[in-house]
Amino acid sequence: MSTATNPTITHNTAKNRFETTIDGHTGYISYVDNGDKLIYDHTIVPSQLGGQGVGSALVKHALEYAQAEHKKVVPQCSFVAHYIDKHDEYSALVAS
């Protein structure tokens, strides 16, 4: 069962996004696959799930996916850029 403190995140390849649904509300981070780069363009968390770490969990999952796939990241979404700024371990993923 997915909870805000421990969300189950799935990769929805049809919609190019990582998502989680908690209590009927779906949050997600969407991307554009540009070959060797993933452009993370939107992080959407419904207000009902806000402030519970859901957005951070989605971004962390998306960054770990990029790392596992040996892809660079273009953080177009300000939430993703801010997360990377706060977590140095992901800074090497950012495309130059």
N, CA, C and O of each residue as an XYZ file, in Angstrom:
384
protein
N       0.841     -1.187      0.000
C       0.000      0.000      0.000
C       0.882      1.244      0.000
O       1.862      1.333      0.741
N       0.519      2.184     -0.831
C       1.283      3.409     -0.947
C       0.811      4.439      0.082
O      -0.381      4.725      0.192
N       1.757      4.982      0.823
C       1.447      6.043      1.778
C       2.357      7.223      1.484
O       3.358      7.077      0.783
N       2.018      8.385      2.012
C       2.829      9.573      1.766
C       4.248      9.393      2.295
O       5.198      9.902      1.701
N       4.397      8.680      3.400
C       5.734      8.503      3.966
C       6.501      7.381      3.273
O       7.728      7.326      3.360
N       5.802      6.501      2.599
C       6.445      5.403      1.876
C       5.689      5.145      0.571
O       5.026      4.118      0.425
N       5.793      6.091     -0.383
C       5.006      5.933     -1.611
C       5.541      4.827     -2.521
O       6.749      4.635     -2.651
N       4.617      4.114     -3.138
C       4.963      3.142     -4.159
C       4.986      3.897     -5.480
O       3.962      4.421     -5.918
N       6.144      3.953     -6.109
C       6.311      4.732     -7.330
C       6.424      3.782     -8.514
O       7.225      2.848     -8.503
N       5.612      4.033     -9.533
C       5.634      3.208    -10.735
C       6.080      4.041    -11.926
O       5.924      5.261    -11.945
N       6.634      3.362    -12.913
C       7.078      4.017    -14.143
C       5.987      3.827    -15.189
O       5.779      2.722    -15.690
N       5.302      4.900    -15.509
C       4.250      4.866    -16.520
C       4.889      5.262    -17.845
O       4.957      6.444    -18.180
N       5.356      4.268    -18.595
C       6.074      4.542    -19.839
C       5.154      5.121    -20.909
O       5.622      5.849    -21.784
N       3.865      4.818    -20.861
C       2.927      5.359    -21.843
C       2.789      6.874    -21.711
O       2.556      7.569    -22.699
N       2.936      7.384    -20.483
C       2.797      8.822    -20.241
C       4.133      9.505    -19.949
O       4.167     10.700    -19.655
N       5.244      8.743    -20.029
C       6.579      9.281    -19.726
C       6.607      9.968    -18.364
O       6.926     11.152    -18.254
N       6.271      9.210    -17.345
C       6.306      9.780    -16.006
C       6.433      8.690    -14.950
O       6.104      7.524    -15.171
N       6.926      9.123    -13.791
C       6.956      8.283    -12.594
C       5.831      8.798    -11.719
O       5.685     10.007    -11.539
N       5.036      7.889    -11.174
C       3.842      8.342    -10.457
C       3.567      7.500     -9.222
O       4.036      6.371     -9.078
N       2.789      8.102     -8.344
C       2.306      7.407     -7.158
C       0.886      7.887     -6.890
O       0.574      9.066     -7.062
N       0.039      6.972     -6.470
C      -1.336      7.325     -6.121
C      -1.563      6.971     -4.656
O      -1.383      5.829     -4.231
N      -1.961      7.984     -3.905
C      -2.201      7.824     -2.471
C      -3.585      8.374     -2.163
O      -3.887      9.525     -2.477
N      -4.412      7.559     -1.556
C      -5.783      7.968     -1.198
C      -6.519      8.585     -2.391
O      -7.253      9.561     -2.240
N      -6.317      8.011     -3.566
C      -7.020      8.468     -4.764
C      -6.418      9.698     -5.431
O      -6.973     10.190     -6.414
N      -5.302     10.206     -4.928
C      -4.644     11.387     -5.496
C      -3.311     10.960     -6.109
O      -2.507     10.294     -5.457
N      -3.082     11.348     -7.368
C      -1.874     10.952     -8.077
C      -0.896     12.111     -8.211
O      -1.243     13.185     -8.702
N       0.318     11.875     -7.769
C       1.419     12.802     -7.962
C       2.375     12.184     -8.959
O       2.465     10.960     -9.060
N       3.097     13.028     -9.705
C       4.012     12.479    -10.700
C       5.114     13.460    -11.062
O       5.024     14.663    -10.819
N       6.160     12.893    -11.654
C       7.217     13.679    -12.286
C       7.271     13.207    -13.735
O       7.441     12.019    -14.008
N       7.124     14.158    -14.663
C       7.116     13.804    -16.074
C       8.469     14.125    -16.698
O       9.240     14.936    -16.186
N       8.729     13.454    -17.829
C      10.012     13.638    -18.491
C       9.886     13.494    -19.999
O       8.914     12.945    -20.519
N      10.895     14.001    -20.677
C      11.063     13.789    -22.110
C      12.357     12.995    -22.253
O      13.405     13.407    -21.757
N      12.277     11.854    -22.935
C      13.462     11.030    -23.154
C      14.142     11.529    -24.423
O      13.601     11.411    -25.522
N      15.336     12.088    -24.252
C      16.075     12.669    -25.367
C      17.336     11.839    -25.618
O      18.438     12.379    -25.709
N      17.157     10.521    -25.728
C      18.286      9.634    -25.990
C      19.161      9.439    -24.777
O      18.847      8.634    -23.900
N      20.278     10.184    -24.720
C      21.199     10.032    -23.592
C      20.861     10.966    -22.433
O      21.566     10.994    -21.424
N      19.766     11.740    -22.584
C      19.347     12.671    -21.539
C      17.869     12.478    -21.218
O      17.067     12.135    -22.086
N      17.529     12.705    -19.952
C      16.138     12.757    -19.518
C      15.861     14.186    -19.088
O      16.531     14.718    -18.203
N      14.881     14.800    -19.712
C      14.497     16.171    -19.371
C      13.321     16.078    -18.410
O      12.208     15.742    -18.814
N      13.568     16.376    -17.142
C      12.502     16.351    -16.136
C      11.826     17.712    -16.163
O      12.412     18.717    -15.762
N      10.574     17.734    -16.645
C       9.923     19.016    -16.918
C       8.841     19.419    -15.926
O       8.576     20.612    -15.782
N       8.214     18.489    -15.246
C       7.152     18.854    -14.302
C       7.122     17.876    -13.132
O       7.222     16.663    -13.312
N       6.986     18.425    -11.946
C       6.703     17.616    -10.759
C       5.366     18.118    -10.235
O       5.235     19.280     -9.851
N       4.383     17.238    -10.224
C       3.021     17.602     -9.822
C       2.630     16.786     -8.592
O       2.624     15.555     -8.618
N       2.304     17.499     -7.520
C       1.824     16.849     -6.300
C       0.523     17.540     -5.906
O       0.523     18.739     -5.626
N      -0.591     16.794     -5.879
C      -1.857     17.406     -5.473
C      -1.760     18.017     -4.076
O      -1.015     17.529     -3.226
N      -2.508     19.072     -3.853
C      -2.452     19.773     -2.564
C      -2.748     18.837     -1.386
O      -2.229     19.036     -0.287
N      -3.581     17.819     -1.615
C      -3.912     16.866     -0.543
C      -2.681     16.077     -0.078
O      -2.662     15.547      1.033
N      -1.656     16.003     -0.933
C      -0.440     15.252     -0.599
C       0.742     16.172     -0.316
O       1.839     15.701     -0.015
N       0.527     17.457     -0.409
C       1.608     18.431     -0.245
C       2.222     18.418      1.137
O       1.550     18.121      2.125
N       3.500     18.741      1.203
C       4.204     18.857      2.475
C       4.496     17.545      3.176
O       4.864     17.531      4.350
N       4.332     16.433      2.452
C       4.538     15.114      3.073
C       5.734     14.368      2.483
O       5.960     13.200      2.798
N       6.498     15.046      1.627
C       7.680     14.408      1.051
C       7.421     13.620     -0.213
O       8.318     12.942     -0.714
N       6.212     13.695     -0.737
C       5.874     12.926     -1.932
C       6.678     13.420     -3.140
O       7.215     12.613     -3.898
N       6.763     14.735     -3.318
C       7.525     15.292     -4.428
C       8.983     14.892     -4.368
O       9.570     14.509     -5.380
N       9.569     14.979     -3.191
C      10.976     14.587     -3.017
C      11.184     13.108     -3.326
O      12.180     12.735     -3.945
N      10.252     12.271     -2.900
C      10.355     10.832     -3.178
C      10.287     10.572     -4.681
O      11.016      9.727     -5.200
N       9.416     11.294     -5.376
C       9.301     11.140     -6.824
C      10.597     11.565     -7.526
O      11.090     10.869     -8.413
N      11.135     12.708     -7.119
C      12.366     13.205     -7.739
C      13.531     12.250     -7.466
O      14.305     11.942     -8.371
N      13.655     11.786     -6.230
C      14.730     10.852     -5.900
C      14.623      9.599     -6.763
O      15.627      9.117     -7.286
N      13.424      9.079     -6.909
C      13.211      7.880     -7.726
C      13.617      8.155     -9.179
O      14.296      7.338     -9.802
N      13.202      9.302     -9.710
C      13.508      9.653    -11.094
C      15.013      9.810    -11.308
O      15.542      9.387    -12.336
N      15.699     10.414    -10.343
C      17.145     10.592    -10.467
C      17.873      9.255    -10.370
O      18.854      9.034    -11.079
N      17.410      8.378     -9.516
C      18.024      7.056     -9.405
C      17.789      6.239    -10.673
O      18.643      5.449    -11.074
N      16.634      6.430    -11.300
C      16.367      5.777    -12.581
C      17.362      6.263    -13.634
O      17.946      5.453    -14.355
N      17.559      7.583    -13.727
C      18.506      8.149    -14.692
C      19.902      7.587    -14.450
O      20.611      7.228    -15.390
N      20.280      7.516    -13.191
C      21.602      6.991    -12.833
C      21.744      5.536    -13.274
O      22.760      5.160    -13.858
N      20.737      4.725    -12.998
C      20.764      3.306    -13.357
C      20.802      3.100    -14.874
O      21.375      2.126    -15.362
N      20.185      4.029    -15.613
C      20.133      3.934    -17.079
C      21.309      4.652    -17.745
O      21.383      4.712    -18.972
N      22.221      5.192    -16.946
C      23.400      5.918    -17.442
C      23.006      7.083    -18.343
O      23.581      7.291    -19.411
N      22.001      7.843    -17.878
C      21.541      9.011    -18.624
C      21.810     10.274    -17.820
O      21.794     10.263    -16.590
N      22.057     11.351    -18.533
C      22.204     12.660    -17.900
C      20.809     13.245    -17.696
O      19.834     12.785    -18.289
N      20.735     14.266    -16.848
C      19.456     14.878    -16.488
C      19.474     16.360    -16.843
O      20.456     17.061    -16.598
N      18.377     16.818    -17.419
C      18.163     18.243    -17.639
C      17.005     18.634    -16.717
O      15.854     18.302    -16.998
N      17.301     19.336    -15.618
C      16.252     19.678    -14.642
C      15.508     20.957    -15.026
O      15.775     22.026    -14.477
N      14.566     20.840    -15.977
C      13.766     22.007    -16.369
C      12.802     22.421    -15.269
O      12.470     23.599    -15.140
N      12.360     21.470    -14.489
C      11.452     21.738    -13.375
C      12.253     22.317    -12.215
O      13.268     21.748    -11.814
N      11.800     23.452    -11.674
C      12.538     24.096    -10.588
C      12.602     23.215     -9.341
O      13.575     23.288     -8.591
N      11.591     22.390     -9.108
C      11.600     21.498     -7.942
C      12.737     20.487     -8.070
O      13.428     20.199     -7.093
N      12.931     19.949     -9.273
C      14.013     18.993     -9.518
C      15.366     19.681     -9.339
O      16.263     19.138     -8.695
N      15.508     20.877     -9.910
C      16.768     21.625     -9.797
C      17.092     21.901     -8.329
O      18.239     21.751     -7.906
N      16.094     22.299     -7.560
C      16.288     22.584     -6.140
C      16.683     21.312     -5.381
O      17.550     21.352     -4.509
N      16.051     20.194     -5.711
C      16.366     18.926     -5.053
C      17.832     18.561     -5.304
O      18.539     18.158     -4.381
N      18.288     18.701     -6.554
C      19.674     18.374     -6.902
C      20.636     19.300     -6.157
O      21.687     18.864     -5.690
N      20.271     20.582     -6.049
C      21.111     21.533     -5.304
C      21.287     21.110     -3.852
O      22.347     21.326     -3.265
N      20.257     20.510     -3.275
C      20.286     20.104     -1.864
C      20.924     18.722     -1.666
O      21.277     18.356     -0.545
N      21.071     17.959     -2.752
C      21.590     16.590     -2.666
C      22.751     16.435     -3.646
O      22.560     16.038     -4.795
N      23.943     16.750     -3.181
C      25.140     16.760     -4.025
C      25.406     15.434     -4.739
O      26.032     15.412     -5.798
N      24.931     14.337     -4.160
C      25.204     13.032     -4.754
C      24.602     12.891     -6.160
O      24.972     11.985     -6.908
N      23.670     13.793     -6.517
C      23.054     13.730     -7.849
C      23.589     14.783     -8.815
O      23.192     14.808     -9.980
N      24.488     15.654     -8.346
C      24.952     16.752     -9.197
C      25.688     16.270    -10.451
O      25.654     16.943    -11.481
N      26.347     15.123    -10.374
C      27.077     14.585    -11.533
C      26.131     14.148    -12.652
O      26.559     13.974    -13.793
N      24.856     13.972    -12.333
C      23.883     13.564    -13.353
C      23.463     14.710    -14.264
O      22.963     14.473    -15.364
N      23.657     15.938    -13.822
C      23.172     17.087    -14.581
C      23.974     17.251    -15.862
O      25.204     17.296    -15.844
N      23.249     17.342    -16.978
C      23.888     17.524    -18.286
C      24.536     18.894    -18.337
O      23.968     19.878    -17.864
N      25.735     18.953    -18.918
C      26.439     20.235    -18.997
C      26.051     20.998    -20.253
O      26.548     22.101    -20.484
